[in-house]
Amino acid sequence: MKSLRELYKIGKGPSSSHTMGPQKAAQIFAAQNKGAVSFSVTLYGSLAATGKGHMTDVAIEEVLQPIAPTTIVWEPNQFLSFHPNAMTFNAIHANGRPNTSWTVYSVGGGALSEGDHPTGVLPPSPDIYPLTKLSDIKKWCYDNGRAYWEYVAEHEDEGIWDYLQEIWEAMKRSVERGIEREGRLPGPLNLQRKAFTYYVKAKGYRKNLQTRGLVYAYALAVSEENASGGTIVTAPTCGSCGIMPAVLYHLAKGHEFSDNKILHALATGGLVGNIVKQNASISGADVGCQGEVGVACAMASAAACQIFGGSPAQIEYAAEMGLEHHLGMTCDPVCGLVQIPCIERNAFAATRALDSNLYAAFSDGKHRVSFDRVVQVMNQTGHDLPSLYKETAEGGLAAQSLE
């Protein structure tokens, strides 16, 4: 299992798999083909189906076009076997140098894979966590009298806390920028930003209702920043980037928890997301929105339970509920944009994470279905979903009229 540095990434929206991943792949390919006289990039499957709405072509051309003329080929009906988000880069060279070709997959959260046929082009990334199931890590916690965040500290290098501080600062900035901005989101849906309105209205409610409104506002703020191509943190993806910041910002502001406590919560939530990334998927194109919003809710549930002093069993229970109650959620964005229903889902999942923490806190932590089992079911459910419900913009809500 990889470092949390590969889960939490600071970057620009609107999509980690459709924007950040392809741009990173283009940068790698460009570095190896500096003398090319032309490029062509073929996008397959889900990456092609919603690539225009996610600005995939723009992300790639920003890198390759300054070097040589670049052509984008769209193949939405052709799926390569390893992952629905596949792309093949081709470079034409002069002066007798052989032309080059590279197939790579954007597997979620901005991560790349060469699939079953690695060529060594991608830089190696070591596995640093020996345990990859939450049940095993929970046992480690009880055996050693320690917490999940301490397991993270045990295996990451000493710079991880500085890195998580950068992540926390970026999350806070995305909330605060998003609350201040008003106007229309880009794209044909002509959606108006709502975060500022929700924030102002929430301030007028009594305390018992104000919390929900503020959490809505914080999640909307970050998700709207993402939809506008603003800078956010993948947690674990761009499409679900509003959930962790909303919950943590609420806890920091409303309950005055210190940065140190927030960083511990980030580590615990990150560990949960990492486990899903290792054993299943966080890609909407692969397993539907349960792998994005569902996993983010599990992460935020665990983080909230951690910060309120939950036991390892209670934290695992909170994470389990956060994911379990999103099982089967499709990824069917209208017009291929990370707007409808993505933005609202972030707001609701943030409050569901707080509910999962509260429910787990009332319990003794014992429950029948483990988090690891729910991860397995989520993976199976996602692969059983028809492809039109996995980020192709051809089924479900995406297929409905916009009138």
N, C-alpha and C positions, 0 to 999 in steps of 0.2 A: 504494500500500500504506500502511495506516494506522500510527499510532504504536503502540508496544508497550503504551502505556497502555490501549489498547482490546482488548488480548489478555489481559494480566494484570490481573485485577480482584479486589478484596477484597469478598467478599459472603457471604451465607448460603446454604447448601445447601437442598434436595438437588440441584437441577438449575438450571444456568445458562440453558438454553433454556425450561424449563417453570416456573421460579420467578423467577429474577432478571430475565429478559427481560420476561415479562408484568407484573411489578410495576413495572418501569421504564416500560413503555407506559402502565400505569394512572396513574402519576404525571404523565406528560406530558399525558394526556387530562384528568385532574382539574384541572390547572393552567389548561387552556383552557375548562373548563366548571364554574367555581366556583358558578354560580347554578343548576345543574341540580336538578330536583326528583326525578329518578330516573335510574338507569343500568341498561343491560342489556349483557352481554358475551357474544358467541357465540364459542365455541372450536371449531375445526375440526380434522379429521384426527388426526394423532399427538398434538397438543396436547390434544385432547379425550379421546383413547383412554387416555392415562396421566396425565391432569391431576389426578385425585383422589389418586393415589399420590404425585405430585410436589407436592401442595398448591398447585396453580395457582390454584384458586378462593380459597384462603386468602390467597395473595399479592396477588391483585387486590382482594379485599374489604377487606383491611387499609387500602388506599388510598381506595377509593371509598365504602365503607359509612359512614364518618364524615361524608361530605358529603351523601349521599342514599341511599335504599333501592336495593339492587343485586341484579339477577337474573343468574345464570350459566346460559347455554344450552349444552348439550353436543351437538356434531355429529361424532362420531367417524368416521362413514362418508362424510362430505363433505370432499373435499380440494380446496383452491384450488390453482391451477396453479403459482404462483410457488414455494411452499414448504409442506411438510406441517404446519408449526407456524404456522397462521394464526389471527387473532382479529379480530373486528369489535366496536368499542366504539360504543355508542349512548347519547346523552344527551337526555333530555326536559326542555325548558325551559318556564317560565311567562312571563306578561306579554308574549306576542307574539314572544318571541325564537325564531328558527328552531331546530328540533332539529338535532343534529349527529351525524355518523357517521364512523368512521375505521377502515379496515382496515389492519392492520400484521402483520408476520411476525417471529417470534422465530427468528433464523437460526443460533443457536449461540453459546456463550460469553457469553451475556447481551446480544448485539448485536441491534439491531432494523433492519428494512428496510421501506420502503413498496412494495417490489417494482418492477414496471415502470411504476407510475403514482404517482410521488412528488408529494406535495402541499406539501412544504416544512415540514410539521409537525415532522419530526425535525431537530434542530440539525445544521448542516453539519459534516462531518468531513473535513479535508483529507488528501490523499495526500502523504506526506512522503518516501517511498522511491522513487527513480526506477527502480531495478532490482527486478524482482519474481520472478526465477528464480534458484535457488541456483547454477546453472552460471555465470550472468553475475556474480553477486556473488563467486563463487570466483575467477573471472578477475580481477576488480577487486582482490581480495586479493593475488594473485600479481603483478599488474602494479605494485601500489603497495607491496609488501612489508609488508602489514598483515593484521590478523586480522578475523574476522567481527564481533567485538564492536566493533572500531574503525569498521566500516561503520555500525553502529548509532549510535555516538557522532558520526559525521560528519553524520547526518541528523536525529537527535533534538535537542531543545533541551538546554541545560546542566543542567536539572533532572532529566533522566532517571535519573541515578545515585542521587539522593535518592529518587526514586520506586521504583526497583528495590530500594533498601535497605528501604523500607517493605514491599515485596512479600516480601522475604527474611525480615524480622522476622515478618510474618503467617504465612508458611510454617512457620517454626520454632515459633511458638506453637501452630499447629494440630497439629504432630507431638507436642509436649510435653503438650498438653491431652489428646489422644487416647490417649496411652500411660497416662496416670494414671486414665482413666475406665474403669469396669467397668459391667456390667449389660446390660439389654436394649435393642436398637434399637427405635425406634417402628415401628408397623405390624403387620399380621397374621402376618408370618412368624416372629415371636418369636425373632429371631436374637440371640445373645449377642455382645457385643463380644469380640474376640480379641486386640487389639493388646497389652494388658498381659501376657497369657499368653505370647504369642510373644516378647515382649521379655525376660521373666524366663527362659524356657527357653533363648533364644539366649545369654544371659549364661553359662549353664552349659556351653556347648559349647567345644571348642577353637577357636582363632582361625580356622582354615581353614574351619570350618563356621559360626562365629559371625556372620560378615559377612552371609551369606544370611538368617539368622534375624532379624538386626537390621533389614535392609532390608525384609523382610516386615513386621516390626512397625511400622516408620515409615509404610509405605504403608497398612497397615490402620488405623493411628491416624488419619490424615487422612481416609481414605475413610469411616471410622465417624463421625468428626465431621461430615462432609458429610451422611451418611445421617440424622443426628440434627438436621439443620437448623443446625449450628454454622457458625462463620465460617471460611471457607477462601479460597484463591486459585484462580481459574479458570486452569488451565494445561494445555490451553487451555480446558477446560470443568470444570464441577463433577463430572461423572461420572468424569472422569479426573484429578481434582485431587490424588490421592495419589502420583503417579509422580515428578514433578519434585521435590517436597519430600523424598520418601524418598531419592532419589539424592543430592541436594545436602546434606541433613542428614547422611547417611552419610559423604560426602566431607569435610564440615566437621569432624565429630566424629572419624571414624576416621583421617583423613589430615591433620588440622589445617590445612586450607587457610584462608586469611584471607577475611574478608568481601569484600575487593576482588576476589579470584579468583572467589568465588561470584557476584558481580555480573556479572563478565565472562561467566561460564557462563550466567547467566540471560539476558543479552543475546543470546548465541549461540543458545541454545535458543529464545528468543522469536522470533528472526529466522526460524528453521525453521518454527515454528508459524504465523507471520504469512504465510509463503509459501504454506502449504497453505490457510489461510483466504482468501487472495487468489485462488488459482488453482483451488481445489476447494471443500471444505467441512469444517467441524469439528463439524457437527451430526449427532448420531446418528439423528435423525428423517429426515435427508436422505440420508446415505451409510452408515448403520450405525455400529457401534462402532469400526470401523477409523478413522473420522474423529475419534474421541475418544481411546480408549486407544491406538490406533495412532499418532496424531499426537503424543500425549504421550510415548510411548516414543521416537519420533524426536527430539523436543525434548530429552529426558533423555539420549539417546545422544550427541547433538551436544554437549550441555553437559558431559558426563563426558569426552568426547574432548578438548574445548577445555581443560578444567582440567588434564588430564594431558599437555598440550603437543602434541596432535595437529596435523598440518598441515591446511591448508584442505581438501585432497583426502581425508585420513583422516576429518576431521569430517563431510564430505559423505557418505562411505561409511558411517560409523556411523549417520547419520540415515537414509540409504537403507535399511539393514538393519532399523532400528527400525520403519519404516513397512511395508516390503515383507513382513515376516513376520507382519503382521497383516491383510494383504489378504483381503477377503471376510468379515471378522468382523462378525457380525450384532449388532444391538441389540435384545435380546428380554428385557427385565427381568421377572422373576416378580412378579406383582401390580402391575406398573407402578412398582415401588420401585427406587431406586438402591442395591440391596443384592445380590441374586443375579441374574447372576453378576458384577456390577460391582466389588464390593469385592475379590474374589479376583483379578480381572483386573488391578487396579491393582498388587497385590503381585507378580504374575508379570511384568508389563510392566516394573516397576522393576528387577528382576534381569536381565531381557532387555536392558534399556538398558545395564547394566554389561557384559554379554556382548558387545553390539554394539561398545562402546568397545574392549574387549580384542581382539576379532577384527580391528577396523580398525587398531588399534595394531600388530598383528603384520604387517600388510600394508604395501605402499608407497602405498596409497590408490587404486591403479588398479582399476577394476571395470567390467563391461560395461554395467550398467543404471544410469542416472543417477537421482538423487533426483527431479528434475523429471519424469522419465518415470514413476516410481512414483506421483507425485502425480496425474498424468493417469489412470493405470490405476485408482488408488483411486477417483477421481471417477466413472469409467465403471462400475467394479464396483458402487459404491454405488447408482448410478442404475438398474443392472440388477437389483438385489435386489428381490424382491417387497416390497410395503409392509408386510406382516405381520411382516417381519424387521427393521423399522426403527422401533423404539420405539412400537409399537402394543399390545404385550403380548398379541398374538393368535397368535404363531407361535413355533416353536423351543422353547427352554427355558420361555418364558412360558406355552406351551400345555400343559405337562406338569402332571400331578397334583402337589399339594404333600404328598401322604401319604408 
